[in-house]
Amino acid sequence: MRGMVEDGVDALMTRFAGHAAVVEVGARVEGSPLLECVADEVVLHVLDRTGPYLAERGPARVIIQAETAALERVELVEGALERHVEVVAVSAIIASGVVLLREDPFVVVDAGLPFVVTADELPDDLALGERVRFESRAPIHGFVLPPERRRSEIATDEQV
């Protein structure tokens, strides 16, 4: 298993906030780091990296970060889904999708919802728009973004 690849939780959240998945957070055991996220009929369990694990039930934006041994290029076969996520165990998936962004050591893959992926092996010439497949290691990490504040909720002195 790879070591921590980001400069810290805040740095990763700032870097990839634009690639957060919109999910429905399910009920959870108080204080548990395991977060249930439902998106597009997929139920993912992620290790909440933004403790103290206060994400409330309901809609949320979560950066979903998966680790894998390798990202494999795949060709689109007639009749196959272009983007697909299959949950194979608690906090483990097999996914295929399109490369949206490459910022080594990270690759953002749109598999129906965005995944920020790190891989032990990454093709040197992997380009935006290519189709890839990966099998994640458990656990998948989740970074819950704070709710966006509406302008009316921002204090007058903060608007200066």
N, C-alpha and C positions, 0 to 999 in steps of 0.2 A: 504494500500500500504506500502511496506517495505521501510525503509530508505536506504540511500546510503550504499551499502555493500562493495564497493571497498575502498582501501586506498586513492584513487584519480585517476584521469584520466590517468596520466602517469603510475602509478603502474598497472592499469588494462591493459593498452596497452602493457606494457612490459610483463606482465604475460601471456597474451593470443594472442600475435602477431602470433604465430604459428598456430592459429585456426581462422585466418581471412578469410572471404569469398572473393573470387575474383568476383567483380561486375562491371557493367557498370553504372556509375553515369549519371543520366539524367540532363536535364536543370533544373534550379531552379531560384526562385525569389531571387535577390541579397539581401544578409543579412538574408535570411530565415534560421531557424534552421532545417527545414524539408528537408531531403535528399532523393531523389528517387534513389533506387538501383535496377538494373535488373540483375537477375542471374537465369540461367536454366529455363527460361520462367516464372519466378516469379517476380512480381514487388512489392517491399517493400518500404514503406515510414518509415524512421527512424529519430529519433531526434538526430541530429548531436551534439555529446558531445565534439567535438574537435574544438570549435569556434576559430577564428572568421569566421567560415563557408566559407572557401576559397576553398573547394574541387572543382576541375574543372571537367567539363563534360568529360567523357571517362572512361577508365579502372582504377580501384582502388582496394585496399585491405581494407576491412572494418570488424572490429570486431562487430558482431551483438549480442547484449545483450538483452535478453528478461526476463521479470519477470512473474511469474505464481503463482497461488494458490497451485498447486500440480503437480508433475510429476507422471503420472500413468504408471505402467507396462502394456504392451499389448502383446498379443500373435500374431504371424504372421499367418494370416488366408490365406488359399489358394486363390490366385487371387488378394490379397490386395498388395498395394505397400509397400515395406519395408521402404522406406523413402518418406515422403510427406510433402508439405507445402501448406496450403490453406489460402489465405488472406481473412479475414472476415470483415475487416473495415480498415480505414486509421490507419496504424501503429499497427495492431492487427492481429494475425494469430492463426491457429490451426496447429500443426505440430506433426509428428511422425517420429521416427528415432532410431538410435543406440547410446548408451552411449559410447563416446570416452575417456572421462576423468572425474574424480570426484575429485574436490578439494573444499570441503565444504567452503563456501556455494554455490559454483558454480558446475555446471555439463555441460560439452560440449556434445551437441547432434548433430549427423550428420543426418540431415533431407533432404539430397540432397545438402544442404549447411550447414556449421557449425553454431550452435547457442550456445552462452554462456548463460546458463539459471540459474536463481536463483528462488527458490521455497519456499513458506511458509511451505509446508510439503514435506519432502524428505524421502523416505524409508531408514531406517538405513542400510539395507543390499543391497542397489542398487549397482550393479556391472558393470564393463566394459563389453560391448558387449550385454547388455540387451536392449530390445526394449521398448521405452517409448513414451508417448503422452502427449502433454501439450497445453493449451489454454493461449496465452499471454495476459497480460494486456497492454493497450495502455498507454504510447507510448513505442515502441521498441527503444532501444538506439543504436546508431551507433558511432563507434570510427574509424575515418578515419586514416589509417597509412600513414606516409610520404612515398613518392615514394622511392623505393630502388635505391641507387646510384650505378652506375657501377664503377668498379675499375678505369677506365679511367677518371671518373669525380671527383675522390678524389684527392685533392691537394697533391703534393709530401710530404710536411711537415706533412700531416695527416697520411701518410703511415708509418711513423717511429714508 
